[in-house]
């Protein structure tokens, strides 16, 4: 399985690559706590996500909750079709796409 990473790519830019799934969501959440702490705005690029499931969607929603708790704007960019479909089925697409 390809490694999944969350990396900082500039002051407020973050990139996820690999799988966004049950197998990776917990570790990504732990990594994000430190990475997001010093960002004023959190822009997450998802173009390099190769697979996503409902745990990946839950992680994105958790990051939105984190943004509300910390008064930080969280934005998602280049949401893969698989995540967009999951969000639409779950009726939360409007929360992820601005």
N, C-alpha and C positions, 0 to 999 in steps of 0.2 A: 504494500500500500504506500502511496506517495505521502510524504510528510506534509502536514498541514502547518502553516505558519501565519502568525499575525505580526506584522512588522510596521514600524513607524517609518514614514516616507515624507518627512518634513514636519513642521511644527504641529499641524493639525490634520495631517494626512496619514491614513493607516491602510494597509493592504492585507487582505486575507487570500491565501492561496492554498489549494488542496481541498480536502473534504470538510464540509461544515455539517457534522453529523453527530449521532449519539456517541460515537467513539472519540470525538475531538472537542465537543462543546464545553465540557467541564474544564479541560486544560486551557482552552481559549479564554474562558471566563477568568480564570486565575491570571493568565498573562495580561489580560486587558486592564485589570485593576491597577497594575503599576504603569502600564503604557499610557492609559487615558488620564491618569491623575494630573499631569501637568499641562494637558491640552485644554484650551479654552473652548474650541469647537472640535467635534470629532467627526471627520469625514472618512467613511469606510468604503474603500473600493473593493468590490466583490467580483471583478471581471475574471480573476484567476481561480474562482471556486469551481472545482470539477464535479462535485456531487454535493447535494444538500438534502436533508430530511427535516422532519418536524422538530428535532432537537436543535438543528441549525436555526430554524425560524424562531424557536423559543429564545435562543441566545440573542438574536437581533432585537427581539422584544425586550429582553432583560437589559440590553444596552440602552434602549430608549428610556426604560425606567431609571437606570443609572443617571442618564442625562437630566431627567426631571428632578431627581434627588439632589443633584449637584449643580443645578442651574447651568448645564452645558447643552448646547445644541448638538444633536446626533443626526447625521445625514448619511444615507446609503447611496452609493453610486454604482452603476452598471450591475444592477441586481439580475442574476441569472434567471432564465425562464423557469427553471425548476422551482426556485424560491418564490418567484412571482406567482406561479400557479398555486403553491402551497398557501401563500398569503391570501390569495383570492378565495380559495376554498374555505379558509379559516375566517374570512371576512375581516382581515386586518391589513389588506394591501394598502389602504389609504394611509396607514401609519408609517409604512416603509417607504412609500414613493411620494415625493413632494414635487 
